[in-house]
Amino acid sequence: MPVAIITGASKGLGRVLAEALAGRGWDLVLDARGAEALADTAGAVSAHGTRVTALPGDVTDAAHRAELVAAAWRLGGVDLLVHNASALGAEPLVRLAELPLEGLRRALEVNLVAGLGLVQEALPLLRAARAGAVIAVSSDAAAEAYETWGGYGASKAALDHLMAVLAAEEPELRVWAVDPGDMATDLYAAAVPDDREPRPEPAAVVPAFLRLLDERPASGRYGAPALLDEAR
């Protein structure tokens, strides 16, 4: 069975993507900082009959990243790495004039540095896979200048560029940066707590991610809404 590592898997997009992959027979290594929520997700995902290893921890910790990859190796390797864990830099979001530099550092460490660290740790297994792939969950804020989204957007823009370079350096892999679009998640609620506009549930965009895995288009940056529109 193929094996995937998914960070930030205890809720939101990470959880529903884990459930979708498990439904297709994937074995999974799941990461999140909250042990209780992660255990709940692992229990739900395991109901599909696949093997699930849940490892609570912080992706900025090199030892934790090594633990995730070692767990995947024990399941058979790494066919897919999904870097979904994210940090905003400030909760709620603030303008750049007020953004704590420590918050910016945290966003860069989680969104960018940890992403590269996990790729580096998993790269030998990804290269050995028959169809190795990396998905970095991006954001519209990586490409557009939205007030208060500067720190988070900068970290995601840097992640997009890092993934583009990785694709150039590792042509045998598929490397996709994916903007899932607006979603009703805890992350968005923490970013803009006063926004009461209805937004799609994360499950609505999962078919876009599955389409990438099924069709394996060229490495690059993709928007989930566009992928869904094309599929209709």
N, C-alpha and C positions, 0 to 999 in steps of 0.2 A: 504494500500500500504506500502511496506517496505520503510524505511527512511535511508539515508546515509548522513554522514558528510564528506566532502572532503576539506582538507586544500590545499592551493596553487592551487586554482581551476580556476584562471582567464585566464590561458593560458597553453600551452604545454599539458603534460599528464593529469593534473588535469582537464582541460577543456574537452578534448576528452573523458575522462572516465565519466565525468558528463553527457555529451551528450548521451553516450552509455547507461548509467543507466536510464536516463530519457526516452530514447526510449523503455526501458523495463518496464516503469511505476513506477519507483522509485521516491519518493519525496526526495528533496535534501536540505541540508544546506551547502552553499558554502562560503569559506573563502579565502581571499587574502589581501595583503597590499594595492594594487592599486584599489581604489574605482571605477575609470572609467572603467578599463579593466574588473573588476568583474561584474559591471552592464551590460556590453556588453555580457559577458558570460551568465549571468542570463537570459537576454532577449532571447538569442539563445536557451538556454536549456528549457525555459518556453514554447517555441513553440511546444514542444512535448505534452503539455497538463497536465503536472504534476505540483505539487506545489514546488516552489523554493524560498528559503530564502537566500539572499546574504548579508553577514555581513563583510564589510571590517574591517581589524584590524591586529594586530600582535599576532601570536600564543604564543609568549613568555609572553604575558599579561594574567594573571590568570583571570581577569574579562572578557576578550574577550573569553577565552575558556569556561567560565561558560555561557556566552551569546550564544555561538554556541550550547551547549548541551541543554540549555533551549529552544532554537528555535526548535531543533529536537524533544524535548518532546512535544511541542505544535503541531507538525505534527504527533505525534503518538509514538515516541520513537527513539531508535537508533538500527538499525539492522546491520549497517556497519559503521565502522570508518576507513577512509583512511587518513593516515598522509603522505602527499605528499609535504608539504612545506619544503624547504631546503635552507640552506645558505652555501656558499662555504668556507668562512673564509678569502678569499682574491680574488680579481678580477683584473687582471687575477691571476691564481694560481701561487704560488711561492714555492721554496724549503723551507724545514723546517728551515734552517738557517736564512731565511728572513721572516718567517711567523709571522705577528703581533700577539702577545698573545691575544689582544682584539678580533682579527678576529677569532682565535681559540675558544675563549669563546662564540662568537656569533654563530659559527657553532654548538657547543655543546648545546647551549641554544635552538636554533631553531630545530635542527635535533633530539636531544636526550631528553633534559629536557622538552621541550614543548610537545613532543610526549607522554611522560609518564604522564605529567600533564593532557593532554586531555583524555588519557585512564582512569586515575583516576576519572575524572569528569564524564565520560560517562559510567563507569563500571556498576553502578546499572541498567541502561537502557539496556546495552548490555547483562547483565545476564538475564534480564526479557524477552529479545527477543526470539522468537522461534528458530532462527538460527543466533545468534550474531557472528560477525566476525570483526577482526581488520586486516587491511593491512598497513604495514609500507613500504614505498618505499625505497629500499636500493640501492646499487650500487656495481658494480664489484670492485670498489676501496675499499670496505669494506673487501674484501678477498685477493686482490692482492696488491703488493707493487709497485705502479707507482710513479715515480718522480713527485713532485709538488702536488700530490693528498693526502699528508699525513694527513693534518688537517681534510679535508672533509672525507677521508676514515676512519680515526679514529672515527669520530662522527657516521658514518654509521655502522661501526663494533660494536660499543657500542650499537647502536640501535638494531642491529640484536640480540645481546646477551640478551638485555632487553626483546625483543619479545619472545625469546626462554624460558626465565624464566617465562614470563607472561603465555605462553602456558602451562607450567608445573603447574603453580599455578591456572589456570582457565581452567581445562580440558573440560568444557562444551562449551567453545568458540572455534572458529577457529582463530588462530593467524598466519598470514603469513607475512614474510619478503620477498619482491619481488624485485629482481634486474631486471629492465626493459631492460637492455642492452643499447648500444649506441643509442642515439636519437638526432635528429636535434631540439634542444630546445634553448631558450634564456639562460638557465643556462649553458649549455655546451659552447655556444658562449662566454659567459662572462668568463668562466674558461680558455678556450684556444682560444682566438680570432684569432690567426694566422692559425688555423687548417681549411683547406678548403676541407677536405675529405667529400664526400657525406655520409649522415647518414639517417637512416629510420625516417620517421615522427612518432610522438608519436601515431597516430591513428593505426599504424601497430601493436603495441604491446597490444592494448586494448583487443583483443580476448583472450589473455593469462589471463588477470585479470577476464574476464567474465567466463573463464573455471574454475577458482578456485571457483567462486561463484556457478556455476552450479554443479560441481562435489564434492565440499567440501572435498578435500583431507586432510590428517592429517596436523596439524599445523607444520610449519617448514619454511625453507628458500627455495625459488624457483627462478629459472631464467626464465624470460619471453621467451627468444629464445628457451629454451628446451621445455617449455610447448607448444609453437607453433609447434615445430618439431614433438612432440608426437601426436599432433592433426591431423597432415597431413596424 
